[in-house]
Amino acid sequence: MIAANPKIRSPWQNEPQNERQRDSLEWTKTEDGSPTLRDWGKDGGNTGESMHHSAGAFSESLYVYLPALQRFRSLNLTATPSVCVVGLGLGYLELLIAAYFLSKNQNTPPRLRLTSHESRGDLRRAFLEWVLDRQPKAKPTPSVLSNAGEAYEHIQKKMAQHFQLEPNTLRLALKQWSEQGRWELRAALNSTNMRPERHHVILFDAYSSASSPTLWKRSFFDALLAQQAAETCVFATYASRTILKHSLRTHGFCLEKRKGFQGKRECTLAIRTPSPQDSNQS
Ligand SMILES: C[S@@+](CC[C@H](N)C(=O)[O-])C[C@H]1O[C@@H](n2cnc3c(N)ncnc32)[C@H](O)[C@@H]1O
């Protein structure tokens, strides 16, 4: 994964193209030293989109999504926070959520509900096995994921350093939330399988519309915001698209203008708060 470490380099280096396609994921090290994956899909069917900006997977995750958690906290809601992540990937956002809330709660895991969606079963499995400290039942496939534990440890360490926490407390918070049924790791989210839930924070970190066109449709955002957003809700994503902005405004969100990460034109941070007469919302 991290190119400097020979144990974790891309496993298909010097391998023929058909081998590469079968393995479907490729590790890269971004400029802040943190790992990301490039996804070629099964049999090379995907665009090969990287999960993060080359300038820094860690820095981008913090830049785009930490303000959403801070904005949410500044609203001082009494309800148990419910947070939804679309696109688990390498778990940067789950570790960020754990670190942020631990740092605000005397280092103890607070009451919280967390729902993560990830379409790839191999990524869900690898992250969960690491969180629960379980040995994989079988050799991970694609084989590139046999290095995933090192990547998660690296991300956890960086995140813990940033929030001045003990590294393993992040994993343990996720483990505790999982065992208490507070953290659920689900398969792909689409406009037809949304459960009627109310999240206070939605971190939308899916691939771009080039790789995931159905997730960037107006109908998808309308369904997401109508069915999954709590009355008080903060929505964040790394991109800014007109259809998304229209959908957010239609659903009562106010958009805060933010520059995108590393020269990207804009990213999205939007907040909806209840009208003054509707004060007992959750
Ligand atoms: C940009 S990456 C997410 C990066 C991630 N947040 C992290 O911290 O590493 C996008 C992720 O969304 C997943 N994905 C694609 N379609 C999805 C869907 N419909 N529902 C949930 N996840 C999806 C991809 O497999 C990929 O892991």
The ligand as a Tripos MOL2 file, in Angstrom:
@<TRIPOS>MOLECULE
LIG
   27    29     1     0     0
SMALL
NO_CHARGES

@<TRIPOS>ATOM
      1 C1        -14.6830    7.7650   -2.8680 C.3       1 LIG1
      2 S1        -14.7280    6.1390   -2.2710 S.3       1 LIG1
      3 C2        -15.0540    6.3720   -0.5570 C.3       1 LIG1
      4 C3        -13.8600    6.7070    0.2660 C.3       1 LIG1
      5 C4        -14.1240    6.4760    1.7150 C.3       1 LIG1
      6 N1        -15.0940    7.3680    2.2830 N.3       1 LIG1
      7 C5        -12.8790    6.4120    2.5380 C.2       1 LIG1
      8 O1        -12.8930    7.0010    3.6240 O.co2     1 LIG1
      9 O2        -11.9250    5.7670    2.1380 O.co2     1 LIG1
     10 C6        -16.3230    5.6120   -2.8320 C.3       1 LIG1
     11 C7        -16.7700    4.2960   -2.2470 C.3       1 LIG1
     12 O3        -18.1530    4.1440   -2.5200 O.3       1 LIG1
     13 C8        -18.4080    2.7960   -2.8010 C.3       1 LIG1
     14 N2        -19.7000    2.7480   -3.5220 N.ar      1 LIG1
     15 C9        -19.9440    2.7770   -4.8540 C.ar      1 LIG1
     16 N3        -21.2680    2.7390   -5.0770 N.ar      1 LIG1
     17 C10       -21.8690    2.7350   -3.8600 C.ar      1 LIG1
     18 C11       -23.2270    2.6910   -3.4240 C.ar      1 LIG1
     19 N4        -24.2430    2.6850   -4.2930 N.pl3     1 LIG1
     20 N5        -23.4810    2.6670   -2.1060 N.ar      1 LIG1
     21 C12       -22.4720    2.6810   -1.2090 C.ar      1 LIG1
     22 N6        -21.1590    2.7130   -1.5700 N.ar      1 LIG1
     23 C13       -20.8750    2.7320   -2.8690 C.ar      1 LIG1
     24 C14       -17.2010    2.3720   -3.6070 C.3       1 LIG1
     25 O4        -17.0380    0.9770   -3.6130 O.3       1 LIG1
     26 C15       -16.0800    3.0900   -2.8490 C.3       1 LIG1
     27 O5        -15.5610    2.2910   -1.8510 O.3       1 LIG1
@<TRIPOS>BOND
     1     1     2 1
     2     2     3 1
     3     2    10 1
     4     3     4 1
     5     4     5 1
     6     5     6 1
     7     5     7 1
     8     7     8 2
     9     7     9 1
    10    10    11 1
    11    11    12 1
    12    11    26 1
    13    12    13 1
    14    13    14 1
    15    13    24 1
    16    14    15 ar
    17    14    23 ar
    18    15    16 ar
    19    16    17 ar
    20    17    18 ar
    21    17    23 ar
    22    18    19 1
    23    18    20 ar
    24    20    21 ar
    25    21    22 ar
    26    22    23 ar
    27    24    25 1
    28    24    26 1
    29    26    27 1
@<TRIPOS>SUBSTRUCTURE
     1 LIG1         1 GROUP 0 **** ****
